[in-house]
């Protein structure tokens, strides 16, 4: 069911300074910021040869990243995203196996313009899992 790791997401308190740190200190290629109001985040992607690192910062009221940063003020790993060929098939198989899908269970469009779902971290050893259809 799972394909490759699409990205690893890090919540950061300051998106601009995090992007500068990756760009200038680590010499990485970093995308321009993108705002995703429906997810309550601003993001940039650090582009690597074999995957990406997504840097997430809160956007708007009720951002899930703001709640994460309250518990982890310096930031930290937020989720890991795996690619799947058919997100609805993956969702149905996971739910049948006892996994919980967050939200209403229906995919939303993610930062790459593709359908995504999130799986409850308590079902995956404390790690929030994002699935992205490719």
Secondary structure, 3 states (H helix, E strand, C coil): CEEEEEEEEEECCCHHHHHHHHHHHCCCEECCCEEECCCCEEEEEEECCCCEEEEEEECCCCCHHHHHHHHCCCCEEEEEEEEECCHHHHHHHHHHCCCCECCCCCCEECCCCCEEEEECHHHCCCCEEEEEEC
